[in-house]
Amino acid sequence: MSKLRIGLIGAGGIATSVHIPAYEAIADKVEIVAIADVAYDRAKLIAERHQIPAVFDNYETMLTETEIDAVSVCVPNKFHKAAVINALTAGCHVLCEKPPAMNQEEAKEMEDTARRAGKLLMYGFHYRFQSETQAAKRFIDAGELGDIYSGRVQAIRRRGIPGWGVFTNKELQGGGPLIDIGVHMLDTALYLMGYPEPAVVLGKTHQQIGTKKGVGLMGDWDYQNYSVEDMAIGMITFNNGASLVLESAFAANVEKQDTMQVSLMGNKGGADIFPLKMYQEKHDTLVDVTPAYLPEVHAHQVEIHSFVAQCLSGNVTDHYAKQGTNIQKIIDGLYQSAETGKAVYL
Ligand SMILES: NC(=O)c1ccc[n+]([C@@H]2O[C@H](COP(=O)([O-])OP(=O)(O)OC[C@H]3O[C@@H](n4cnc5c(N)ncnc54)[C@H](O)[C@@H]3O)[C@@H](O)[C@H]2O)c1
């Protein structure tokens, strides 16, 4: 079989640190044939470094002038929708970085376009591909936790406001920690819970630390133009009766520097996922179950290699695109609820 021809939209942080190396690691299956970035010099530099033959200052020209089978979309959130729709319409499979989009309307349009085009649209939710998540999934699928009726997700940094990129710009990102890091843990929880349909959400956001100069453990951020929340709290109920609470922060006065955790509670057992520990009652005894060994994986790479394998197999599914709309619906609801002070019925 011939190699999958990849085009990259965006030559910034995630494209160069994750997507390019992951594609290069399977050079027998893929070749990166083109790269486009509005910052042409940046794209050119990256292209020279990685021997990418074609460089463009806009992806529209890249998509019309180059034979491409699949595209990685690695641009700020505001530009996901247009890039994804253009690439799908040009006949490419698409791996779009997370979050899917700025809001659910955009995500739905992207989902519908993928279905119409008969192409794969997958999102960069790499925590699904961690060993812990995959092991937990096997236990859950085997019924070890029973019915999962409640969960908690945490993506909390003590002082982790990014000092680079556009992560603190609401106009370009759609929000702060909720849409940027909370979304990773939310996706992991939903994935393990079987992506239930959300029913009602209640959200509250806070902006207490980001707008002031302070200690930056992820660089010095632009506190004068800080336009996103620094903490988001949420409660989500689902049509199947389950519930989930969410805490997400770029900065909070807490002990730990960084917490990324998903906890699930079922009627036969519970689990914390990172690291994986499960809690059950067996033979009149409360027991904890921990894996003695889990393979170390590079989850970003596993995600990208899974995308490639699916593109090459031609086995196109719309379930990632549907899940993208679903998660975006929850995020929109939480932000809307935070704004209005009322619960949002989805
Ligand atoms: N999966 C993860 O853990 C993870 C980590 C970091 C970032 N991301 C996501 O990746 C995306 C990009 O983030 P980043 O950190 O690489 O940002 P970045 O700012 O480092 O890079 C973005 C690049 O996109 C380019 N660009 C902007 N608009 C464009 C357009 N219309 N066409 C072509 N290029 C354009 C910029 O010039 C820049 O080079 C975001 O959606 C972010 O949420 C995901």
The ligand as an SDF file (V2000), in Angstrom:
LIG
                    3D

 44 48  0  0  0  0  0  0  0  0999 V2000
   -3.2110   17.8290   22.8040 N   0  0  0  0  0  0  0  0  0  0  0  0
   -2.5660   18.6480   23.6120 C   0  0  0  0  0  0  0  0  0  0  0  0
   -2.1950   18.2950   24.7280 O   0  0  0  0  0  0  0  0  0  0  0  0
   -2.3020   20.0500   23.1400 C   0  0  0  0  0  0  0  0  0  0  0  0
   -1.2040   20.7610   23.6790 C   0  0  0  0  0  0  0  0  0  0  0  0
   -0.9760   22.0570   23.2050 C   0  0  0  0  0  0  0  0  0  0  0  0
   -1.8190   22.6320   22.2710 C   0  0  0  0  0  0  0  0  0  0  0  0
   -2.8870   21.9160   21.7860 N   0  0  0  0  0  0  0  0  0  0  0  0
   -3.8220   22.5120   20.8190 C   0  0  0  0  0  0  0  0  0  0  0  0
   -3.1420   22.7250   19.5860 O   0  0  0  0  0  0  0  0  0  0  0  0
   -3.6170   23.9070   18.9570 C   0  0  0  0  0  0  0  0  0  0  0  0
   -2.4360   24.8060   18.6360 C   0  0  0  0  0  0  0  0  0  0  0  0
   -1.7230   25.0550   19.8220 O   0  0  0  0  0  0  0  0  0  0  0  0
   -0.1480   25.3580   19.8110 P   0  0  0  0  0  0  0  0  0  0  0  0
    0.2920   25.2290   21.2260 O   0  0  0  0  0  0  0  0  0  0  0  0
    0.5470   24.5910   18.7660 O   0  0  0  0  0  0  0  0  0  0  0  0
   -0.1890   26.9030   19.4070 O   0  0  0  0  0  0  0  0  0  0  0  0
    0.9770   27.7770   18.7780 P   0  0  0  0  0  0  0  0  0  0  0  0
    0.5620   29.1930   19.0070 O   0  0  0  0  0  0  0  0  0  0  0  0
    2.3040   27.3150   19.2500 O   0  0  0  0  0  0  0  0  0  0  0  0
    0.9080   27.4320   17.2140 O   0  0  0  0  0  0  0  0  0  0  0  0
   -0.1870   27.7380   16.4050 C   0  0  0  0  0  0  0  0  0  0  0  0
    0.3280   28.0100   14.9820 C   0  0  0  0  0  0  0  0  0  0  0  0
   -0.8120   28.1840   14.1350 O   0  0  0  0  0  0  0  0  0  0  0  0
   -0.5060   29.2360   13.2190 C   0  0  0  0  0  0  0  0  0  0  0  0
   -1.7520   29.7430   12.6670 N   0  0  0  0  0  0  0  0  0  0  0  0
   -2.6560   30.5560   13.2570 C   0  0  0  0  0  0  0  0  0  0  0  0
   -3.7140   30.7460   12.4280 N   0  0  0  0  0  0  0  0  0  0  0  0
   -3.4810   30.0100   11.3270 C   0  0  0  0  0  0  0  0  0  0  0  0
   -4.1980   29.7900   10.1310 C   0  0  0  0  0  0  0  0  0  0  0  0
   -5.3910   30.3440    9.9220 N   0  0  0  0  0  0  0  0  0  0  0  0
   -3.6520   28.9910    9.1790 N   0  0  0  0  0  0  0  0  0  0  0  0
   -2.4370   28.4340    9.3710 C   0  0  0  0  0  0  0  0  0  0  0  0
   -1.7210   28.6100   10.5030 N   0  0  0  0  0  0  0  0  0  0  0  0
   -2.2290   29.3840   11.4580 C   0  0  0  0  0  0  0  0  0  0  0  0
    0.2960   30.2310   14.0450 C   0  0  0  0  0  0  0  0  0  0  0  0
    1.0390   31.1010   13.2230 O   0  0  0  0  0  0  0  0  0  0  0  0
    1.1580   29.2920   14.8840 C   0  0  0  0  0  0  0  0  0  0  0  0
    2.4060   29.0000   14.2610 O   0  0  0  0  0  0  0  0  0  0  0  0
   -4.6390   24.5270   19.9210 C   0  0  0  0  0  0  0  0  0  0  0  0
   -5.9260   24.1700   19.5190 O   0  0  0  0  0  0  0  0  0  0  0  0
   -4.3210   23.8690   21.2670 C   0  0  0  0  0  0  0  0  0  0  0  0
   -5.4610   23.7490   22.1110 O   0  0  0  0  0  0  0  0  0  0  0  0
   -3.1120   20.6350   22.1940 C   0  0  0  0  0  0  0  0  0  0  0  0
  1  2  1  0
  2  3  2  0
  2  4  1  0
  4  5  1  0
  4 44  2  0
  5  6  2  0
  6  7  1  0
  7  8  2  0
  8  9  1  0
  8 44  1  0
  9 10  1  0
  9 42  1  0
 10 11  1  0
 11 12  1  0
 11 40  1  0
 12 13  1  0
 13 14  1  0
 14 15  2  0
 14 16  1  0
 14 17  1  0
 17 18  1  0
 18 19  2  0
 18 20  1  0
 18 21  1  0
 21 22  1  0
 22 23  1  0
 23 24  1  0
 23 38  1  0
 24 25  1  0
 25 26  1  0
 25 36  1  0
 26 27  1  0
 26 35  1  0
 27 28  2  0
 28 29  1  0
 29 30  1  0
 29 35  2  0
 30 31  1  0
 30 32  2  0
 32 33  1  0
 33 34  2  0
 34 35  1  0
 36 37  1  0
 36 38  1  0
 38 39  1  0
 40 41  1  0
 40 42  1  0
 42 43  1  0
M  CHG  2   8   1  16  -1
M  END
$$$$
